[in-house]
Amino acid sequence: MGAPATSVPARRGGGLRPALVWAHRILGLATAVFLICAGLTGAVLAFYAEIDAALNPAAYRATAEGPPLSPEALAQRIDAGAPDRAVWYMMLDHEPGHAVLAVAAGKVDPKTGEQAELTTDWFNVDPVSGAILAERKWGACCFSRLNFVPFLYEFHHNLSLPGVYGILFMGVVAILWFIDGFIGLALTFPRGRPFLAKWRPAFAIKGGSRFRLNLDLHRAAGLWLFVLLIVVAFTSITMNLRPQVVEPLVSLFSKVTPTPLSGAPLERLRDRTLSYDVAMEAGIKEARARGWDEPPSEIFYSAHFGIFGVAFGDHDDPMDTRWLYFDGETAAPRGDFLPGVGTAGDIFLQIQYPIHSGRIFGLTGRIIIAVTGVVVALLAGTGIAVWWMKRAGRRSRAKKAVAQGAAAPVPQRG
């Protein structure tokens, strides 16, 4: 139950409050387990890169000396390990002594148009020698050193369910959580006046009995962090249901500018035929024409759209990463993605992931998101505890009433 609950039992009878209490209970119980999982995994993933590097130091330590390989040469070294493998993404900002990330997908079967299944698709690579330092299947189960962080990432996003089912399911959970947050807030409002004076005790944790402590934690934590929780809930909807829900909603208020990767994909997947080096040079040429003097930091090829993307800026900062897009066959410019540029709707959508991950505020933001994840799990857990103790109390009172009724003397006729 990722929302504050009332500290005053609902009165019997009509009115809106009993309906809100019922809705808060149903929505809270329906989403509680999933919010506990999402909250705890999200707290860990706020520092996923650092945790993965700590668990797998050898995967991040490159020892070869000399100039780094070109993108095409590096891709060929990786692809040489499997005939059905095709690298589609690489980091380009080589830091001495550090590995770079490369991601592969299966090559397209010309008969079926489907991509081959790979046993491993994420690679930590020495940028100088091209040696693969570690390889794994992203999202594979479960808790080995190499699989731990990728598994948590996928579990957080889609419960590790196949296809789009997990993504859609967690998106619906986020919607219910978002709605339930406002219901929980309304249930903390006092019934009398003055409003602020009578509302103030709801922000305190007085404790006492086990029930009272859980109730106070559930209500007060939700109130103190209400705005942050609602923001995280909404960004969770965006992470899972952006094209289905959020973009149409934002479009009602502001135009959303399409990018080369937001339209309809190709009818048939298209393997890469142009060299990564050619695409990178096209990116550098366009960047210099725009007055950007830094080297490219990332490159990818999309088989679904037949487009190259070349990034400039800090790949750890989503609001500093500018993308240029090029045709996959001719390297002709096909558009761009520039954070902080565009309509109000464009910028609103651009900041959703940086806010959700906390990266919009650097280290401080990630710490806040990690703490928020723990609070989300706390709210859900205390919500279950409050419901369970109330339920046990009702059953106990019902049993006592039955026992007292059975012990009462039977009235005599006559």
Secondary structure, DSSP 8 states (H G I E B T S, - for coil): --S---SS---SSSSHHHHHHHHHHHHHHHHHHHHHHHHHHHHHHTTHHHHHHHH-GGGGB----SS---HHHHHHHHHTT-TTEEEEEEE----TTB-EEEEEEE-B-TTT--B---S--EEEE-TTT--EEEEE-TT-SS-SHHHHHHHHHHHHHHTT-STTHHHHHHHHHHHHHHHHHHHHHHHHS-SSSSHHHHHGGGG-----SHHHHHHHHHHHHHHHTHHHHHHHHHHHHHHHHIIIIIHHHHHTTS-----TTTS---SS-----S-HHHHHHHHHHHHHHTT--S-EEEEEEETTTTEEEEEES-TT-GGG-EEEEEETTT--EEEEE-TT-S-HHHHHHHTHHHHHHSGGGHHHHHHHHHHHHHHHHHHHHHHHHHHHHHHHHHHHHHHHHHHHHHHS------
